[in-house]
Amino acid sequence: MVNTAKQFIAFILLSFIATVSLAQNDLVFPIQEGAVSDWKYVSDRVMGGVSEGNVYLEKDGDTSFARLTGDVSTRNNGGFIQLRSAVSLFKKPKMFQLIHDANKGGQELQGVRLNVRGNGETYHVMIRTYFTWRPSDYYYHTFKAGPDWSQVEMPFSAFKRSTSKTSKLDINDIRDFGIVAYGRDFKSDVSVSEVSFYF
């Protein structure tokens, strides 16, 4: 009985160590002052919409976070405000550099995890690749953001494509990553303190 108990404790310890090691291998990108230049606010006004909003960098104790607030309106064929990071001709943010170099010993990134809170509404993660150039062509996954900080996990295999094309999302082709209030008339208030990609 004693040996069994010791084996069980040893198993728990090994499991815990393995979990910590795996967690340390995740690509983690906290939202903080040093990294905030890689993110920007974008709205449907770039295409004639009338949604209004903004992104603020705020703090909750020691936790820094980006807060996306505003009024989403579907008037004038609009309907979104977003916090976005993207590859451009002149810049490749660190997040994308690490994503594109992420394969480790045959492993592949399996999904994205956000630390969020909000006003109880449904929001989207929208991803574009080097093969989805049209504004209406993207991969997406929805999540709800409640009043308390919580982690939402979104496997890449569960992302859907907005067009009728059914090609699988290839993590190596990601060029644009957005946290988006989208698709209907509502008030946005969603905060994100960390974006991480897990194996």
N, C-alpha and C positions, 0 to 999 in steps of 0.2 A: 504493500500500500504506500509506504514511504517513497519507494523507488518510482512508483507510478506518479505520485504527486510531484517529485523532482523532475521527472520527464515532462510532465504537463507544464510546469513553470519554465523549464528550459525551452519548450516549444513556443510558449507565449513570448519569451524573451527573444528567441530567434525570429519569430513572426514580426515582433515590434521593430527589431533591428532592420529586417528586410524592408518593412514598410517605410521606415525613416530613410533608408538608402534610396528607395525608389522615389520618395518624395523629393529628396535632394537632387535627383536627376531631372525633375520637371523643369521646364523653362518658365521661370516666374518673372513677371514684369509688374512691380508695384507702381501705382499711379502716385508720383511724387514730383517735386519741383524739378529735379534733375532730368526727368524723362518727359515732362509735359510738353516740351517743344515738338515731340514726335506725334502729338495728337492735335486735332483741330476740330472746331465746330463747323458743321455743314448743314444747310437746310434746303428745302425744296425751292427756295427763292432763286437758286441758280438756274432753275428751269421755269420760272414764272409763277411759282406757288406763293402762298401768303402765310405759311406757318411762321411762328415767332418763337425764339428761344435763345438759350445761351448755355455755355458750360463754365462752371466755376471750380477752381481748385480750393477745397476746404479741408478742415481737420476735425477729427473726432478723437480727442485725446492724442495718442501718438500716431493715429492712423490718418494718412492723407488720402483724399479721394477726389475724383471728378464727379461733379453733379450736373446732370443734363436736365434742365427745366424748360418749360415753355408750353405753348398752345399749338397742338398739331391740328392743321386744317386741311381738308380734302378739296377746298375750293381751288379753282383754276388748275385742275389736274395735279394738285400737290398732295401732300400727306406725309411729310417726314421731317424730323430733325435728328441729328446724329453726332456722336463723338467718333471720329475716324482717324485711323493711322493708315498710311499708304506709301507704297514705293513710287518714287517719281523718277524722271530722267536725271535729276540732280542729286537725289538722296535716297538711300536705302536704310530706313531706321533699324536700330540694333535688333529689335524684335524679329524683323523679317530675315535679317542675316542669320540669326540663330535658328529660326524655323527651317530655313532652306538648307542649313548644314546639320540638321538634327539627327539624321540616321546614326545610330550608335550600335555597332555590332549586330546589324541586321534588324534592330528594333525600329519601329516607326511611331511617330506621334499618333495617338489614338483619339484625342479630343481636346476641347478647351474648357477651362474652369474659370468662373468669375466669382469674385466676392462682391455681393450686391446688397442694396436695400432700396426701398422705394415706396410708392404710394399704392401698391397692390395691383397695379396695371400690368398688362402683358407687353413685353418688349422683345426685340429681335437682335440676334447677332447676324450680321450680313457679311459674307465673304465673297470677294471677287478674285478671279484668277487671271493669268495672262491670256486666257481663252474666253473670258466673258467681258467684253468691252462695252457692250450696249448697257445703258443705265438700267434697263428692265431685266437684265440677265445676271443673276447672282445666286449664291447658295445661302440658305438661311435656316435658323433654328430659333424657336421662341422660348422665353422664360418669364416667370413672374417674379416681381421684386416686392417683397413685403416690408413692413416697418423695421424689422430687425436684420442685422447683418447675417447673411447666409451664403453658402456656396452653391452655385448651380453648375452642374456638370453636363456638357453637351458632346457626345461622341461624334466624330466626323461622319461616321456611317449613318447617323440619323439626320444629317443635314439634307434638306430638299433643294432642288433647283427650281427657280422661279419660272423657267421656260419649259416647253414640252420636251426638251432634250434631257436625256437620263444619264449622262456621263457622271461618273463618281468624282467627288471632290478629291483632288490630289493636293496634299498639303505642300508639296514642293513648288506648286504653281501659285500659291497665295500672293497677291500683290496689294490687297485692300481689305481692311478689317474694321467693321463698324459696329457700334452699339447704338441701336436705332429705336426711336419712338416712331411708329409707322402705321399707316393704313386706315386710320379712322379719326374722327374729331374727338380729341380728349386732351387732358392736361398731363404733361409729362413731368415726372419728378423721380429720376432714377440715379443712384450713386454707385460708382464702381471704384473699389480701392485696389483691386489686383486682377490682372489677367494672367493666367498660366496655361501652358500647354503640357499635357501629360502623355506618358508612354503607356 
